């Protein structure tokens, strides 16, 4: 009789299959947990473990009086994971609600709502908008466990720091992203510079001081879930971000604003190709204002058309021009320093040619003819080209070259924070042509930046020293403590204090009515020393009588200089469309700026002792 389906053979076969299946599973488990454990564990850790970078807040750029020129703004988005809240933190909830501007009852509702029903509508916040709920884990009844609720997306920095100190577990903010903002828009744009959308500092202080400003990013190590969201309860290590240092400039926003207003007036009146105004402390060399036209809004640099990209260029340090008659201070000071002349010595400025080293040399043309010999002081006050040429020939090539270099021509000023700086053009005397000895003293065949011209005049104002232009005063930490303070720097002594005072006395006559070329720059009760400059521009390799660079560079009070001011206008037009001479275009701007700064800085008039010895010394024409 048959024994049925359950034969011994079949039982053994089924048993063997079951044993083989379990053996395969066992082998697979051994492979996963023993043989290949390290590789798989590292893979899991790479998937779950994450390093979250917390960007550092970039430091601020402040003016000399603490006004923000550049700052960083962050919109901190604060949220909570209701699943990890601790009962012992409930006493802190009312204070947290107060800091967030929420009603305690609303905050408690959010904190105690740990599951969102599958059919529930979005929760409506007090402002009328939906609260950002992010359910990530399903419950058996179809609901979802809430792992993130946004409490606020605009928490201020100070408020966030106080919330962190509360220490409510589960309340945290995703990594912040800081954006750079410039509260004063285009004020001192070429000095401050900007940070682009990629976080790269492009120019100005932003670029030069990036080492101090950028800070140190923080980080934290934690785990993430299947939706790649952080599980705050699994944070392992955390290093807080370190805020960047603040940089305090010597620029005074009030002075800068006054200068930029005057620059706008110059542009509207004379319609130049470009223009620059510089103001510095005569005693220290620190810049108080530096403005260029054209300029741009730091917050809108992205909108500058490609055809107007030149607006980003800091022409005060990047562009070169012939200094013209402002250069005459170099041969005059050099000749005085060498003892070759005195203020009473006179020169025949009616000559067309003079003999120099056995050859006749043509003297440059004058804008005005002089019927009598001019003293050294009159050469300066009347801006005589022929007189300057004769001073150059007294010095001869080597000494003229050396004094020009000593005044800073032909080399960068050292103002690194601003912009890639041009060194100007000033050839070694061995390469001069036969006419250069008569043309260089009047500021031709020389190319200099506006900043070089400004600090050359600063040599006279400082008592004979060439100062290094500086714009950064201090580096401060987040607590406002000074980390480093920049001190005035003297690059070298150029002339003696006595020679500088003699030059000052002669430059003061430039603004005297009937004596000098710029009486329009005079301010009643104040001693103004300075020099006009008007030079023809080189157009296609030739000097043009229709295009000029006008300038006035001066300082005051002359007997104890406090401020040096330069106004340089490239291709401007004079009143009624006439020639844009320095006296007509630049000197009036100097006066308007000086008058405003006298009131703002409470500058007292200098003594009249300076001008009196001058007239006594010269006693009129010899």
JORARA-V557387 format. One record per run of one state. SS is the DSSP state (~ for helix, > for strand, _ for the rest). FROM is the first residue (numbers start at 0). TO is the last residue. If there is no record, write none. Layout:
SS,FROM,TO + SS,FROM,TO
This chain:
_,0,6 + ~,7,34 + _,35,35 + ~,36,47 + >,48,53 + _,54,59 + >,60,61 + _,62,66 + >,67,73 + _,74,74 + >,75,79 + _,80,80 + ~,81,83 + _,84,85 + ~,86,99 + _,100,102 + ~,103,111 + _,112,113 + >,114,115 + _,116,122 + >,123,123 + _,124,128 + >,129,129 + _,130,131 + >,132,137 + _,138,142 + >,143,154 + _,155,155 + ~,156,165 + _,166,169 + >,170,172 + _,173,176 + >,177,180 + _,181,187 + ~,188,191 + _,192,193 + >,194,194 + _,195,199 + >,200,200 + _,201,202 + ~,203,207 + _,208,208 + ~,209,212 + _,213,214 + >,215,215 + _,216,216 + >,217,223 + _,224,228 + >,229,230 + ~,231,233 + _,234,235 + >,236,238 + _,239,240 + >,241,241 + _,242,244 + >,245,248 + _,249,251 + ~,252,269 + _,270,272 + >,273,280 + _,281,284 + >,285,292 + _,293,296 + ~,297,302 + _,303,304 + ~,305,311 + _,312,313 + ~,314,317 + _,318,319 + >,320,320 + _,321,322 + ~,323,336 + _,337,344 + >,345,346 + _,347,351 + >,352,355 + _,356,357 + >,358,361 + _,362,372 + >,373,374 + ~,375,380 + _,381,383 + ~,384,405 + _,406,423 + >,424,424 + _,425,427 + ~,428,430 + _,431,434 + ~,435,441 + _,442,445 + >,446,447 + _,448,448 + ~,449,460 + _,461,463 + >,464,466 + _,467,468 + >,469,469 + _,470,470 + >,471,475 + _,476,480 + >,481,484 + _,485,488 + >,489,492 + _,493,495 + ~,496,510 + _,511,517 + ~,518,520 + _,521,521 + >,522,522 + _,523,524 + >,525,525 + _,526,526 + >,527,538 + _,539,540 + >,541,555 + _,556,556 + ~,557,559 + _,560,561 + >,562,569 + _,570,571 + >,572,572 + _,573,573 + ~,574,576 + _,577,577 + >,578,578 + _,579,580 + ~,581,584 + _,585,585 + ~,586,599 + _,600,607 + ~,608,617 + _,618,621
